[in-house]
Amino acid sequence: MSARYRAAVDAAAIFSETDKSGIITYVNEQFCDISGYSAQELIGQNHRILNSGQHPREFFIDMWKKVSRGQVWKGEICNRKKDG
């Protein structure tokens, strides 16, 4: 991702990136603010650390299918903050 694109996304969205196995590789400041975690606490962790239990398993299966095909997934996820 180019620095210019990342700066635009960071300014407009709560954003995280993971590798193909769900390990967090990047979070922006807005993501940290809303989750209550620092970037250092999140990077290297599996994204499941934020699972709120509010979505059925199929929600994530469909999301990961799209991502694994190289498509961009856009949507809304209810995550759990660090303090629960």
N, C-alpha and C positions, 0 to 999 in steps of 0.2 A: 504494500500500500504506500503510495507516495506521501511525502510529508505534507504536501498541500491538501490532499484529500483527507488525511487524518486530522489536520487542523480544522477543516470544515466540519467533519463529523463530530469532533470533540466539542466544537462550539454549539452544535445543534442537537446533540443526542446523548443519552446515557448509553455508553458503548463498552463492550468487552469483546475480546477475541480469544478463541481457543484453538488448540491444535485438533487433529482428527480424533483424538481419544478423549477430548473434553477438558484437557488441561489448560488452564487460563494462562495466556501468554501476554495479554495486555488489558488494562482497564484505564478508562479516562477518569479525570477528577470528579466528574458528575456521578459516575458509577460508584466511586469510593464514598462520596458524600451521602448518597442515598442508601448504600449498603451498610455503612458504618465500619467497613474494613478499610485498611490502608492498601495501597497497591502491593506493598511488600508482603502483606498477609495473604493476598489473593493469588498473585503470580506464582505458578507452580502447583497450585491446588486444582483438584477437579471441580468443575463448575457445580457439581452436586452439593458442594458445601453450602450453596445458597437455596437449595430446594425447599420450598415452602409446604409441599404436599398438597397444593391447591390445584394441580393439573394432573389429569390422568396420564398413565404411562404412554398411551398412544400419542398424546400431544408431543412428547419428546421424541418418540420414534419417528413421527412424521417430520419434525424439525430436523433431526439428524440425517434422515434420508435425503432431504433437500440439500443440506449443507455438504453431505458426502458426494453428491453429484456435481459439486462445484457451483451450485446456485446460491444466491444471497437469500438468507431467511430474514424476513422482517416481521415483527410481531410484538406482542406484549406478553411478558412473563411476570407472574407474581412471585418474587423471590423473598427469602427470609433475611431480615437484617441480622447483623452480628449479635445484637442484644435480644434476638428472638422475635 
